[in-house]
C-alpha cells in the first residue's frame, strides 16, 4: 500500500512539474489576445499602450521597450501565477505583453492571465525582445 501511495505521489509530482516546465515554440495565437509584430507594438506604444515586460530584471535593465514596465515581480516563480494588479486598473487600456521571444512562455502565461482577468485589449508581441531588437527599434535602459 505504501509503495502504491508513493508511486501515485511521484506521478502527480511529475505531471505538476511538466505543467510548469513548458519548452519549445509558443503557439502562434492565444484566445482573447491579439498577436502583434514589433512594428505594430511600436505603434501601440506611440498611441499610449502600456508595454509590460515579463523578462527577469537583469534582462529588463539591459534594455526594454520604451516606457515598458517590468512585471516580473508579479509572477509567482513556483506556481507561475500572475498578480492581476500588474496589468493596471483600466481593463479597457491597451496592454502589450512581451518576453524574450517565440520561446517565452512567461509572456504566454501573462497574456492569458490578463485576458482571463477581463482585460479587453491584450496584445502579445510573440517575437518579444528578440524581434524588437532585430528590427532596430528604439529601446531604453
BELHU-V771065 format. One record per backbone hydrogen bond with DSSP energy under -0.5 kcal/mol. CO is the residue of the C=O (numbers start at 1). NH is the residue of the N-H. E is the energy in kcal/mol with one decimal. If there is no record, write none. Layout:
<<CO/NH/E> <CO/NH/E>>
This chain:
<<1/5/-2.2> <2/6/-2.6> <3/7/-2.5> <4/8/-2.3> <5/9/-2.6> <6/10/-2.3> <7/11/-2.1> <8/12/-2.3> <9/13/-2.4> <10/14/-2.4> <11/15/-2.3> <12/16/-2.6> <13/17/-2.5> <14/18/-2.2> <15/19/-1.5> <16/20/-1.0> <17/20/-0.6> <17/21/-1.1> <20/22/-0.8> <30/33/-1.8> <33/30/-0.6> <33/35/-0.5> <34/124/-2.9> <36/126/-0.6> <37/41/-2.5> <38/42/-2.3> <39/43/-1.9> <40/44/-2.5> <41/45/-2.4> <42/46/-2.4> <43/47/-1.5> <44/49/-3.0> <45/48/-1.9> <49/51/-0.6> <50/96/-3.1> <51/69/-2.6> <52/54/-0.5> <52/98/-2.1> <53/71/-2.8> <56/59/-0.7> <56/60/-2.0> <57/61/-2.6> <58/62/-1.6> <59/63/-1.3> <64/140/-2.8> <65/68/-2.4> <69/53/-2.7> <71/74/-1.8> <72/75/-1.8> <74/76/-0.6> <74/83/-2.5> <75/77/-0.7> <76/80/-2.8> <81/76/-3.1> <82/84/-0.6> <83/86/-2.2> <84/87/-1.8> <85/88/-1.4> <89/91/-0.9> <90/93/-1.1> <91/120/-2.9> <93/95/-0.6> <93/121/-0.6> <94/50/-2.8> <95/97/-0.6> <95/123/-3.2> <96/52/-3.6> <97/125/-2.3> <98/54/-2.4> <99/129/-2.9> <100/130/-2.6> <101/104/-2.2> <102/26/-3.3> <103/105/-1.3> <104/108/-1.1> <105/109/-2.6> <106/110/-2.3> <107/111/-2.7> <108/112/-2.6> <109/113/-2.4> <110/114/-2.4> <111/115/-2.3> <112/116/-2.8> <113/117/-1.6> <114/119/-2.3> <115/118/-1.4> <121/95/-2.1> <121/123/-0.5> <122/34/-2.5> <123/97/-2.9> <124/36/-2.6> <124/126/-1.5> <125/99/-0.5> <125/128/-1.7> <127/131/-2.0> <128/132/-2.2> <129/133/-2.8> <130/134/-2.4> <131/135/-1.7> <132/137/-1.7> <133/136/-1.7> <138/66/-0.5> <140/64/-2.2>>
